[in-house]
């Protein structure tokens, strides 16, 4: 029994010694990531540009931010950018319509709320939305360029727009791979 305890103790100590600290490094990398802050800053810029031009009693629709090279495709990154911008706009006092709860919107598995130009006006009309937030992203080897716009659905007039860049770090890269 003593021999077994000694072996177990030595194995436990060896396992502890081999811990390279990676989990804490990954945690530090993730918590210091500027992804959420960049999305919130983009939404704040849209709110500033809108400057009260929208009425309080009509909602906005957030479309999924899509890949600029394939407008019918997105990724985890595009869907999360959409979610965070929608959240921040709601925090800023806009009425955001949650489209995932609606069945009349064209939805692709793993893609989010995909709205093509010809569908935006119809969906906005059906939901009495005064504007639609749309966006796209483009990848380079070390960055992702994101564009978001608030568009009037009947006229296609851009009411507000913002461009920002995300560093293509490990977190962003992993969200792009999960298409």
Secondary structure, 3 states (H helix, E strand, C coil): CHHHHHHHHHHHHHHHHCCCCHHHHHHHHHHCCCHHHHHHHHHHHHHHHHCCCCCCCCCEEECCCEECCECCCCCHHHHHHHHHHHHHHHHCCCCEECHHHCCCCCEECCCEECCCHHHHHHHHHHCCCCEEEEEEEEECCCEEEEEEEEECCCCCCEEEEEEEEEECCHHHHHHHHCC
